[in-house]
């Protein structure tokens, strides 16, 4: 066992006995006869664990604990206490001590407590190293990525965050579009003002206008009082419109007017109200294709698409998967209190090979499940869900070799959709899971490729 320990006790014989025991176990040990001497040593040296008596002449162990944790809230301290002062030791734990030991100390209990303390110290040390590595590889908080496509995202976010320009974020579900929107807000002069996020696909069309612009009392059945909308409540801040492609064309016109005039009118109101918000929107749809088919207003598109950011799906940045998985292990261990410290190599290979249709969100969910199910300190293959252990790999799922001259991807996608629909008897709800798509995404793809039961105009019984 290795590690550094500072023993603080005003009884010389007690210090020497403990020091002899711990040095015999391989620890590096220093000793101080009181709290002030301990603080002097802490100014020049670092210790993994402080083992201090509670009642000492001069500075008490409780005061020493407070001074130590004030300087470093993560310092690991263990209190030693006589039988009659256990209540005080419990109070010390409430203030941040790791544990306490009753005197006279029992050797086995001392060593067991220190072993647990060093497990915590090592976990915190790994977390610090991870956070340092993440800060070095990511230029925006809370988003991990070393892949060139992610570095380009970081570059754009850093450059445009201080501006007032509207931003349109493209990306599949689960790629982190809201995280990027929040990073833009946090890097802007508006960071101290509100950030409101709204999922346009989750709000019925009949309520969307009221949600965005508010309503007056009596504007509609159930409107018993005046309510502010998101635009008004977020004045000075940022409004994030997720899944903007799901907004109706009629509502798009009202949104366009609000963006152009910088004014809104509550439902049932007669007064225009000035608002100052930055608009960030996101979609997993091809809005330019939607424009051609009449599903999205071209004038609104150009208002929203001043700055465009495209988030790659996880399968296109496989080099980031291991770092993300490691991050989620540490995050789950800290939040759920489990002792998992990593992922076993066989399990990591399965994770690296999986296609991740749900992207980063799905990866986090799988790692959390694995950490909670793990029987050891490493996530094993049996801790992973069936879709991972039996799933298709990123590189090996194709039942054929990629031709030397490449493929026509749109035609491949069209053929796969037709096969899935045929297998599902042309029921979209059954075919969508076969393709790893949502119902709406598959419905959109059927319209895009003009696929129907007759593989014709898309007007078949779907």
Order of alpha helices (4+ residues) and beta strands (2+ residues): beta-alpha-beta-alpha-beta-alpha-beta-alpha-beta-alpha-alpha-beta-alpha-beta-alpha-beta-beta-alpha-beta-alpha-beta-beta-beta-alpha-alpha-beta-alpha-beta-alpha-alpha-beta-alpha-alpha-alpha-alpha
